[in-house]
Amino acid sequence: MKQFILKNIVLTVILVLTLIGSIVLLFFCEGKRRMIAASMATIEENARIIESIDSARKPNSVAESETKIKADTEILSKKNIQIYRHFGKPYRPALLKLLKNISSPAELKTDLPVDPSLVAKPKPKVEPEESEEEDEEVAETKPATPEPPTDEEKAVFNPASNLVVLSFDEDTLRGMLADLYKEVHQDSDDDTFVIPDTIQSERTQLFEKLFNEIIEAPEVVDPARAEDFRKAAAAKFAQAFAIFRDDVQDLTLENVNDRVAHELFLDALGLPRLMRQRDCKNYIDFLYEKYLASDIIPGLPEDDPIEKERLVQDFIYGKNLNRQALPVPEMVIPIIRNFQIKEDLFRRMKDAGIGQLNSMNAGVFYGSTMDSDAEGPILFFTYTLEMTASMDAINAFINSLQGAYKTDRVYEITDIKFSAPFEDLINANAVVASHTDSLGGTTVRRPATQGGIPGAPPADNAAQQQTAADQVAAALSTSAYDLTDPHHPEYGQVLIGETRDEIKCTIVVNYLFYRADNITPQ
């Protein structure tokens, strides 16, 4: 054996190392086996525990399961509505800000002029008449001096500083307004859409009733302090409403006075804005003059008043409105919505740096549903915008549309087309041709120059005609100059669009509007 080992020393070393390695591997395998066995034992034990719990627990009855399913469905429905309220609710952010302001325990200060009708002495709540005997009984039991405020009362009202806390959420105010609206408008089987002459006074009364309910003292407030509470609440709401009015003024060229602010407040709560036909025409004419006097529409020619007026008239009235005629009743609400959308698009183009808006076509004026159901919850309004600008400005405008949901507007871009000036195509052809020539690739055919215009196709041979775009496409198809090769030293060079301020872009965009939770079906 000793001689064998000496003669085969290399083999012996290998066998010894193999044996050691096998022992180590066996050790690790045994360790893993024990870990797996312990894990399997734990799984089996947990399975037995779960089985025992399931067997001991009584399953829900059908009635209990239905109740829980309905509750979960209601929660999901509310969450969906909260998401959908981002679709076409431009005044909602200002409404949420107002609700936050009136619920703050701190004193709300503003330098903005408040609505005088809101800070006037609130009308006392009318109580039902009682008999003299009941009045005497109440007078006997009523304390001569008010008791100290309770902790609950302190949470909503501080008589020393007249600070109030008005705790309302969006759904509560929507429900209050819906109930008030039903008191005025009973359900009718007549589907004819008619705008009453009293529409303005009706909306004013709705706002006043809602305002009085908001500032009404809650039950926790001592009745002796109720009037003080209403006065303080009215002042606080008036201050918050002044901020609301200022916020919505930033969204429109219309002069948002107190009356208009009342209507936009109701609009934010789900009651679409409505006005008489004559008022609607005045509304259109007023905004038309505002657009003429402002620079919100990109690229209007300031040195050509006639052309400027023609463009503004085309953008504002379009093919759906007659400047001289009154709109029919069914057009009033769509007109207001389209004007809101158009103004938002103008502002986004202006902020993005779009040089010129060439045309705007409103493809769906009344709004179309997303499916075959004419009463579907979501309407979309289609606009085709043709503009001239730099590529950076176009990118900024597209990004603005994509992020519009942050301000409760949702746009869907369905089509984008770009085109460059003819000179860019010629320059691109020259760049590609120079590369293919220098690299020994296929040379692009260059048509003879005619009439001093570089790149113009020969008129005497139609079979040889080739546009600049065709030449670029032919050059890009050669293997000598591949623009898609990232390793090429000229990869990423701008060929079309070098004249960056003259890119023409056509964008087709849908504006999505959720109408299912509106107080009225329009």
N, C-alpha and C positions, 0 to 999 in steps of 0.2 A: 504493500500500500504506500509505504514511504517513497519507494522508488517511482511508483506511478505518479505520486503527487509532484515529486521533483521534476520528473520528465514532462509533466503537463501543468506547470505552474500557472500558466495563463488561463487554462480551462478551469483550474481549481478556483482561482480568484473570481472568475465569472460566476461559477456555481455558488460560491459563498455569497456574493453580492445579490444573486438572484434569490437565494434563500432568505436573506435579510429583507429584501424588498417584498417578498411574498408574505413574510411574517407581518411587516408593517401594513401591507394592504389588507391582510386578514383582520388586523386589529381595527383599522378604520371601518371595514365592512361590518364588523361586529358592533361597533359603536353606532353606525347608521341604522343597523337592524334594530337595536334596542330603542333608538329614538323613534323609529317608525312604529314599533310595537307599542311604545308608550303613547304615541299620538293616536293610534287606532283604539287603544283602551280608553283614552279620553273622549274620543268621538262616540264610542259605544256608550260610555257613561252619560254623556250629554244627551244622546238620543234617548236613553232610558228616562232621563229627567224630563225631557220635552214630552215624551209619550205619557208619562205619569201626570204632568201638568195638563195636557190636552184631555186626558181621560177624566181628570177631576173637575175640569172646568165645564160648566154647562154652556152649550152653544147658544148663540143669540136666537131668539124667536124670529119668525118672519116679520112680525111687526117692528121689532127692534132693528132688524137689518134694514127694513125700508126707511125707518126714521133716520138712521145713520147715513144711508145712501142719499136721501133727500138733503140732509144737512151738508154733506160733502159736495153734492151737486150745486147747492146754493152758494157755497163758498167759491167753487170754481167759476160759477156764473158771474159773481161779483168781481173776481180777479180778472176775468175776460173783459168785463165792462170797463174796469180801470185801465186796462191796456188799450181798448178801443177808443177811450176818451182822448188819446193822443192823436186821433185821426180827425183833423179838421176842426180843432177847438182853439182858435188863436187867442181868445180872451181868457181861457182857463188859467194860465199861469198868473195873470193879474188877480183873478178870483181867489186862487189858493193863497196868494200873498195877502190879500185882504183878510181872509179867514185867520191867517197866522197873526196878523196885526191886532185884530179885535180880541184874540184869545190870549194876548200877552198881558201879564199883570203889570208891566211897566207902563208909564205914561207915554202916550204916542204923541209926538210933536211933528208938525209939518209947517212949512212956510207957504204951502199951496193954499189958494182960496177954497174954503169949504162951501158946501152946498147950504145956503141959508135955510132952505126948507127942512133940512135935517136937524139943524140945531135949534129950531123953534120949539116952543113948549109942546111936548108930545100930547096927543089927545088922550085923555083918560079913558081907560077901558070901561065900556058901558056895562053896568051890572043889572041883572034883572030886578024889577021892582018888587019890593017887599011890603008887607003890611006894617001899619004903625006899631002893632004889638010886637012884631019881630024886631023892628028898629029899636024899640025901647029895651027889649031883651039884650040885643047886641050892645047897646050903649051901656047897659049896666055891667056887662061882663068884660067890656073893652078896658084895658088898663089905661090909667091916666098918662103914664109916661112909658116910652118904649123900653123894653128890656135890653140888656147888653147884647150885642150881636153874637150869635153862635159861631162855632168854628166853621161850619158849612157856609154861613153867610159871609164870614170874613174872606172865604176863598173866592167869592164872586163880587164882593162889594166892600169897599173901604170908605165909610161915610166921611172920615176926616179929610181924605184927599180926593174923594169922588172918583176913585179908580174902579173900573169894572172889568170883569172877565166874561166875555161872550163866547161860550164854548159851542161852536157849530162846526159841523163838517159839511162837505159838499153834498153828500147824499141826503142829509137832513134838510138842507135848504132846498134841494130839488124836490123832495117830497112835500115840503110846505108850499112851494110855488105851484106844484101840480094840483094840490088840493084847492088852492085859491082859484086856479084857472078853471077847475071843474065847476066851482060855484057860479062862475060867470057864463061859461059855455057848456051847455048840456049837450049830450050826445044826440046827433041827428042823423036820420037816414039819407038826407040830401047830400050827395057827393059834389055838388056844384061849389067851386071855390070862389067865394065872394069876399071882398075886403070891405068891411063896414066903414062908414064915414067916421064912426066914433072910435076907430082903432087906436088913435093916439091917446085919447082920454082913458080908454080901457087899460092900456099898458101902464099909463101913469098911476091909475088906481091900483093895479096889481103890485107895482113897486111900493106904493105907500102902505098897502096892507102887509106886504112881506116885511117892510121896514119896521112897522109897529109890532109885529110878532117877534122880530129879532130883539128889539129893545125891551120887550115885556119882562118884568121882574120875575125870576123863577120862584118856586114855592118856598125855597129856603130863606128868602128875604122876608123880613118882617113887613107885614102890610103897611105899617106906619112909615116905612122907608121906601115903599114901592115907587112913589113919585120921584124921590131923589135918585133912585136907581135908574129910572127911565131917562131922566135928564142927563145923568152922567153917561149912560149907554148911548144916547143919541149923539152926544158930543164926541164920544170915542169912535162911533161908527162913521160920523161925518169926517173925522180926520183920516180914518182908514180909507174912506171912499174917495177923498181928494187924491190920495196916492194911487188908488185904482184908476181914477180918471186920467191921471198923468201917465200911467203905464200904458193904457190903451191908446192915448193920444200919439204915442211913439209908433203905433202900428198903422196909422191911417192919416191921410191928408185931410180928412174931414175934420171940421172944428168940433171937438168933443166938449160941448157944453154940458150943463147938468142934465138936461133932458136926454141928450144922446147917451150920456154915461149911464142913465137909468136903463135905457133900452139895451145897451151892450152888457150890462150886468145881468139882465134877464136872459140875454142870448147866451152868456157864459153858463147859465144854469139850465140850459136846454130848451128855452123858448125862442125859436128862430125869429130874428128881427123881421118886422113886417111894417109896411107903410102904405098909405093910399097911393093910387097910381100917379096923381099929380105930384105928390111929394117925392115919389120915386124918380119921376122925370127931372124934378128940380135937383135931386140928389146926384143924378148922372151929369147934368149940365154943370153943377157946381164943381164936381171932381174933374170934369173936362177942362174947365178954366184953371183949376189948380195944377193939372199936369202941364198945361201950356206955360204957366208961370214958374214951374219948378224944373229942376234938372234930374229928376228921379229916373226918367226913361233914358237909357244910354244912347248917345250919338245923335240926339236931335240937332238939326242944323240951326244954329242961332242966327246965322247971317241970311237965312231964307225963311221969313215968317210964313209964306204961303205953303212951302213944303213941310215946314214944321207942323202947321195946323193940319195938313192932310195926313201926316203920319200919326199924330195924336188921335185924330178922329178915327183912323183905321184901327189903331190899337184899342181904343176905348169902346167904340160902337161896334166895329166889326161888321159881320154879315148878319148878325142876329137882331140888331137894334136899328130902329129908324129914329133919327135925331129929331124929327118933327112930330112924331106920333107918340101918344101915351102908350106905355106898355100894358099888355093885357094882364089881368090879375094873376094868372098862373106864372107870369114871368118875373114878378116882383122879387120873390125869394131867390130864384136862380140868379137874377141880376146882382143882388147884394152879395151873394156868395162868389160869383165870378169876379166882381170888383175887388173883393178881399184877396182872392187868389192872385189876380193880375198884379195888384200893388205889391204883394209879397214877392212875386217873381221879379218885378222891376227893382225892388230894393236889393234883392240878392245879387242880381246882375250888376247893379251899380257898386255894391260893396266888393264884389269880386274883381272889379276892374274891366268889365266887358266894354269894349270900345264902342260898339254900335249894335243896336237891335234892328235887324233888317225887316223882319216880319214876325207876327204872332197870329196864329190861327187857333181859335177855340173850336176844337172838333166836336165836343159834347157839351152843349150849352146848359141843358137841363140836368145833366148828370145821368149816368147809366149804371145799372147794377152790375156787380161782379159776376153774377150768374144769371140763369134764365128767369129767376123770380123777379118780377117787376117791383115787388115790395121788399127786396133784399135789404139787409141792414147797412150795407156799404155802397155808397155812390162813388163814382170816379169821374173826374172832369179832365179831358184830354187837351193838351196844348202842344202845338208844334212851334218851336222857337228857332229862328234862323238868325245867327249873330256873326259878327266879325270881331275878332279879338286875338290876343296872344294866347299861346298854348297854356301858359301859366294861369292866365285869367280864366280860361275855360275849365282848367282843372279845379281852380278855386270855386267856380260856380257849381260844378258837379258835386264837389265835396260839401258845399253848402246845402244842396238839395238832399244829399244823403244824410246829413246831420240835422235836418229840419225837425225831426221827431222830438228833439230836445225842447222845442218851442211849441209842441202839440200840433205840428203839421207833418203829414207824411206824403212824400213824393215817391213815385215809382218811375224810373227812367226806363223806357221800353226800346228806344232806338237812338243811336248816335251816329252821325255821318260827318266826316271831315273832308275838306277840299282845300287845295292850296292855289295860289296865283299861278298863271301859266308860266311866268318867268321862273318860278321855283322848279317846275318840271323840266324846263330846258336846262337849268343849272345842274339839276340832279343827273340828267342824261349825260352832260359833259363830264361830270365827276366819274360816273360809272365807266364811260367810254375810255377815259384816260387810264383808268386802272386796268381795264381789259387789254388795252393796247400795250401797256408797259409790261404786263405779266404774260403776254403771249397768248391770251385767250381769244375767244371769238369776238371779232370786232362788230359792234353794233352798226347797222346800216344807218347812215345819216342822209336824209332826203335833201335834195338840193334847195338852196335858199331861193325864195321867190318873193319878189316885192320888198326886199330888204328886211323881211321878218325871219329871224333865226329859227330854224327848225320847222319852217312851214313845209307841208308835203307838196310834191310836184302835182300840178293840176293836169298834166298830159298823160299820166299813167295811173289810173285808179287802183290797179292791182298792187302797185308799189307804195301806196299811201300808208303811212304809219305815224300815229300820233306820238307825242312825247311820252305819254304814259305807257304806250305799247313798247317803246324803246327801252324805258326803264325796266319794264317787266322782262323783256328779252335779256337785258344785261344781267339782271338778278338771277336768271335761270342758268347762267354759265357757271362752270366749276372753277373758272379762274378767279372770280371775285364773288365770294359768298358772304353776303351781309349777315347771315345767321351764324357764322362761325365766330365764337367769342375769342378765339386765339388770333384772329386776323388783326394786324396793327390798326386798321381803320374801322374796326368794329364799333358801332354806335355813332358813327358820324351822321350828322343831320343832312339829309339829301332833299327831302320834301318838307317844307315848312321853315326854311331858313329865314324867310321874311316873316318873322314870328308875329308881328302885329297885324297880319293880313290873313290869318287862318280863318276860313269860313266853317262854321259848325252848325249843324241842324240837329236839334234835340227834341225828341218826342217824350213828353212827361205826363204822367197821370197824377192828379191830386186826389187822394183818398179821403172820403168824408163819411164818418160813422153817424147814422141818424136814428138808430134803433132806440136809444134812450131819450130821444127828444120828447118834450111834453106834447107837442103837436106832431102829426105825421109828416108834415112837409119836409 
